[in-house]
């Protein structure tokens, strides 16, 4: 199993100064694990679209919203739940 950890620190000004990011909002600290294989498959539909929204929260499905002038498409990816036993 390949594991990737992405940490986004909302206090870093580079997130707000990046012209590729039109909006960045953090409402609470959160942590979740998603299967990279499925997330990679979802992002194949992204090329050529105007905006992409990514929403997630602790132990909640990730929502990947893809928007253009002609269409909108939402994908949902359930989080991996690690067994605690």
N, CA and C of each residue as an Amber inpcrd file, in Angstrom:
protein
   255
   0.8440000  -1.1810000   0.0000000   0.0000000   0.0000000   0.0000000
   0.8850000   1.2390000   0.0000000   0.5700000   2.1810000  -0.8870000
   1.2690000   3.4550000  -0.9450000   0.5040000   4.4580000  -0.1080000
   1.2270000   5.1730000   0.7190000   0.5800000   6.1600000   1.5720000
   1.2130000   7.5130000   1.3100000   0.3830000   8.5130000   1.1190000
   0.8360000   9.8750000   0.8840000   0.2060000  10.7680000   1.9400000
   0.9960000  11.6400000   2.5060000   0.4640000  12.5770000   3.4940000
   0.6000000  13.9870000   2.9500000  -0.5090000  14.7100000   2.9160000
  -0.5290000  16.0920000   2.4570000  -0.9560000  16.9500000   3.6310000
  -0.1290000  17.9030000   3.9700000  -0.4460000  18.8240000   5.0620000
  -0.5870000  20.2130000   4.4620000  -1.7550000  20.8190000   4.6750000
  -2.0040000  22.1720000   4.1880000  -2.1010000  23.0740000   5.4040000
  -1.1640000  23.9850000   5.4910000  -1.1350000  24.9230000   6.6080000
  -1.7600000  26.2330000   6.1520000  -2.9320000  26.5340000   6.6670000
  -3.6610000  27.7320000   6.2490000  -2.9530000  29.0200000   6.6440000
  -1.9750000  28.9350000   7.5130000  -1.2720000  30.1470000   7.9190000
  -0.1840000  30.5440000   6.9140000   0.1250000  29.6870000   5.9560000
   1.1590000  29.9960000   4.9710000   0.5970000  30.9370000   3.9050000
   1.2150000  32.0920000   3.7550000   0.6970000  33.1080000   2.8440000
   0.7630000  32.6840000   1.3800000   1.6120000  31.7240000   1.0260000
   1.7160000  31.3120000  -0.3710000   0.3960000  30.7500000  -0.8960000
  -0.4460000  30.2200000  -0.0260000  -1.7550000  29.7260000  -0.4580000
  -2.6390000  30.8760000  -0.9150000  -2.5460000  31.9790000  -0.2440000
  -3.4010000  33.1170000  -0.5610000  -2.8360000  33.9570000  -1.7050000
  -1.5420000  33.8850000  -1.9380000  -0.9020000  34.6710000  -2.9960000
  -0.8120000  33.9160000  -4.3180000  -1.2120000  32.6680000  -4.3530000
  -1.1220000  31.8450000  -5.5520000  -2.2730000  32.1780000  -6.5030000
  -1.9700000  32.6320000  -7.7420000  -3.0480000  32.9940000  -8.6710000
  -3.8900000  31.8010000  -9.1360000  -3.3940000  30.5870000  -8.9520000
  -4.1560000  29.3930000  -9.3390000  -5.2420000  29.0560000  -8.3320000
  -5.1300000  29.5990000  -7.1290000  -6.1090000  29.3310000  -6.0760000
  -6.9810000  30.5730000  -5.9150000  -8.2610000  30.4530000  -6.3020000
  -9.1390000  31.6190000  -6.2230000  -9.7650000  31.7770000  -4.8490000
  -9.9090000  30.6720000  -4.1220000 -10.4930000  30.7440000  -2.7860000
  -9.9260000  29.6000000  -1.9520000  -9.5570000  29.9220000  -0.7410000
  -9.0370000  28.9230000   0.1860000  -9.6480000  29.2180000   1.5400000
 -10.4440000  28.2900000   2.0520000 -11.1500000  28.5320000   3.3120000
 -11.0100000  27.3160000   4.2180000 -10.5960000  27.5680000   5.4320000
 -10.4930000  26.5140000   6.4370000 -11.4210000  26.8920000   7.5740000
 -12.3750000  25.9960000   7.8800000 -13.3120000  26.2940000   8.9610000
 -12.9550000  25.5430000  10.2400000 -12.1860000  24.4540000  10.1060000
 -11.7710000  23.6870000  11.2810000 -10.6300000  22.7630000  10.8950000
  -9.8040000  22.4060000  11.8610000  -8.7750000  21.4040000  11.6080000
  -9.4590000  20.0920000  11.2730000  -8.9350000  19.3850000  10.2930000
  -9.5270000  18.1000000   9.9320000  -8.4520000  17.1570000   9.4240000
  -8.7930000  15.8970000   9.4800000  -7.8740000  14.8440000   9.0680000
  -8.6890000  13.7070000   8.4860000  -8.2750000  13.2010000   7.3350000
  -8.9950000  12.1050000   6.6980000  -8.0360000  11.3090000   5.8290000
  -8.3880000  10.0700000   5.5600000  -7.5930000   9.1890000   4.7090000
  -8.4750000   8.7580000   3.5410000  -7.9690000   8.9700000   2.3100000
  -8.6960000   8.5840000   1.1040000  -7.7970000   7.7040000   0.2490000
  -8.4010000   6.7810000  -0.4890000  -7.6480000   5.8920000  -1.3670000
  -7.1160000   6.7000000  -2.5510000  -5.8120000   6.7880000  -2.6760000
  -5.1690000   7.5780000  -3.7150000  -5.5330000   7.0810000  -5.1090000
  -5.7060000   5.7870000  -5.2720000  -6.0590000   5.2100000  -6.5710000
  -7.3760000   5.8010000  -7.0740000  -8.3850000   5.8510000  -6.2290000
  -9.6850000   6.3690000  -6.6360000  -9.6430000   7.8820000  -6.8400000
  -8.9030000   8.5780000  -5.9980000  -8.7660000  10.0230000  -6.1650000
  -8.0680000  10.3440000  -7.4850000  -7.0790000   9.5690000  -7.8330000
  -6.3770000   9.7420000  -9.1060000  -7.3220000   9.5220000 -10.2820000
  -8.1710000   8.5060000 -10.2020000  -9.1470000   8.2530000 -11.2660000
 -10.1300000   9.4210000 -11.4050000 -10.5390000   9.9960000 -10.2910000
 -11.4810000  11.1190000 -10.3140000 -10.8610000  12.3380000 -10.9920000
  -9.5940000  12.5890000 -10.7430000  -8.9560000  13.7990000 -11.2760000
  -8.6840000  13.7130000 -12.7760000  -8.8210000  12.5440000 -13.3770000
  -8.6310000  12.4290000 -14.8310000  -9.6910000  13.2190000 -15.5910000
 -10.8330000  13.4740000 -14.9730000 -11.9090000  14.2290000 -15.6160000
 -11.7050000  15.7370000 -15.5070000 -10.6590000  16.1750000 -14.8250000
 -10.4650000  17.5820000 -14.4960000  -9.9470000  18.4310000 -15.6570000
  -9.1280000  17.9080000 -16.5370000  -8.4550000  18.7490000 -17.5280000
  -9.4610000  19.5180000 -18.3880000  -9.1710000  20.8000000 -18.5670000
 -10.0070000  21.6360000 -19.4040000 -11.1440000  22.3460000 -18.6860000
 -11.3240000  22.0950000 -17.4120000 -12.4150000  22.7460000 -16.6780000
 -11.9260000  24.0390000 -16.0330000 -12.8550000  24.9560000 -15.8340000
 -12.5250000  26.2790000 -15.3270000 -12.1580000  26.2620000 -13.8430000
 -12.9860000  25.6320000 -13.0200000 -12.7150000  25.6250000 -11.5820000
 -12.9290000  24.2280000 -11.0040000 -12.2010000  23.9890000  -9.9400000
 -12.3010000  22.7180000  -9.2240000 -12.4490000  23.0480000  -7.7500000
 -13.4680000  22.4760000  -7.1070000 -13.6770000  22.6430000  -5.6760000
 -13.3750000  21.3220000  -4.9900000 -12.6180000  21.3940000  -3.9100000
 -12.3480000  20.2060000  -3.1070000 -12.8140000  20.5130000  -1.6890000
 -13.7090000  19.6780000  -1.1820000 -14.2200000  19.8450000   0.1740000
 -14.0580000  18.5300000   0.9220000 -13.5810000  18.6200000   2.1570000
 -13.5100000  17.4200000   2.9900000 -13.5290000  17.8090000   4.4470000
 -13.8030000  16.8170000   5.2730000 -13.8280000  17.0010000   6.7140000
 -13.4450000  15.6720000   7.3460000 -13.1280000  15.6880000   8.5990000
 -12.7220000  14.4760000   9.2930000 -13.7740000  13.3900000   9.1460000
 -13.3420000  12.2450000   8.6550000 -14.1900000  11.0510000   8.4880000
 -15.4540000  11.2920000   7.6680000 -15.3920000  12.2120000   6.7350000
 -16.5120000  12.4970000   5.8400000 -16.0480000  12.2950000   4.4020000
 -16.9900000  12.0310000   3.4850000 -16.5840000  11.8790000   2.0790000
 -15.9590000  13.1590000   1.5210000 -14.9670000  12.9900000   0.6610000
 -14.3650000  14.0930000  -0.0540000 -15.2660000  14.4180000  -1.2420000
 -15.4940000  15.7010000  -1.4930000 -16.2920000  16.1200000  -2.6440000
 -15.3610000  16.8590000  -3.6030000 -15.3100000  16.3660000  -4.8340000
 -14.5290000  17.0000000  -5.8810000 -15.5200000  17.5570000  -6.8900000
 -15.6590000  18.8710000  -6.9280000 -16.5930000  19.5290000  -7.8420000
 -15.8350000  20.1300000  -9.0130000 -16.2530000  19.7860000 -10.2290000
 -15.6100000  20.2660000 -11.4400000 -16.6320000  21.1260000 -12.1780000
 -16.2450000  22.3750000 -12.5060000 -17.2010000  23.3190000 -13.0710000
 -16.6310000  24.0000000 -14.3130000 -17.4660000  24.1530000 -15.3150000
 -17.1390000  24.9430000 -16.5000000 -18.3860000  25.7350000 -16.8750000
 -18.2770000  26.5340000 -17.9110000 -19.4320000  27.3150000 -18.3540000
 -20.5560000  26.4130000 -18.8610000 -20.1960000  25.2480000 -19.3730000
 -21.1910000  24.3470000 -19.9650000 -21.7220000  23.2790000 -19.0130000
 -20.9530000  22.9240000 -18.0010000 -21.3800000  21.7930000 -17.1730000
 -20.7810000  21.8290000 -15.7780000 -21.3570000  20.9900000 -14.9170000
 -20.8470000  20.7810000 -13.5610000 -20.8820000  19.2910000 -13.2760000
 -19.8700000  18.8260000 -12.5840000 -19.7720000  17.4160000 -12.2610000
 -19.2110000  17.2850000 -10.8510000 -19.8820000  16.5110000 -10.0040000
 -19.4190000  16.2850000  -8.6420000 -19.0810000  14.8160000  -8.4470000
 -17.9320000  14.5590000  -7.8490000 -17.5280000  13.2160000  -7.4520000
 -17.4630000  13.1770000  -5.9250000 -17.8010000  12.0360000  -5.3610000
 -17.6790000  11.8400000  -3.9140000 -16.8150000  10.6140000  -3.6750000
 -15.9160000  10.7200000  -2.7140000 -15.0420000   9.6080000  -2.3660000
 -15.1300000   9.3740000  -0.8650000 -15.5630000   8.1860000  -0.4910000
 -15.6790000   7.8490000   0.9320000 -14.2850000   7.7160000   1.5470000
 -14.1360000   8.1280000   2.7910000 -12.8320000   8.0060000   3.4520000
 -12.5410000   6.5490000   3.8090000 -11.2670000   6.2540000   3.9290000
 -10.8680000   4.9380000   4.4350000 -11.0030000   4.9740000   5.9440000
 -11.6180000   3.9680000   6.4730000 -11.7610000   3.8640000   7.9220000
 -10.8140000   2.7670000   8.3730000  -9.8160000   3.1590000   9.1330000
  -8.8310000   2.2070000   9.6350000  -9.4050000   1.4820000  10.8540000
  -9.2640000   0.1650000  10.8780000  -9.7520000  -0.6250000  12.0190000
  -8.9200000  -0.3620000  13.2620000  -9.5850000  -0.1670000  14.3640000
  -8.9120000   0.1080000  15.6290000  -8.7700000  -1.1080000  16.5270000
  -9.1930000  -2.2660000  16.0310000  -9.1410000  -3.4780000  16.8720000
  -7.8160000  -4.1540000  16.8240000
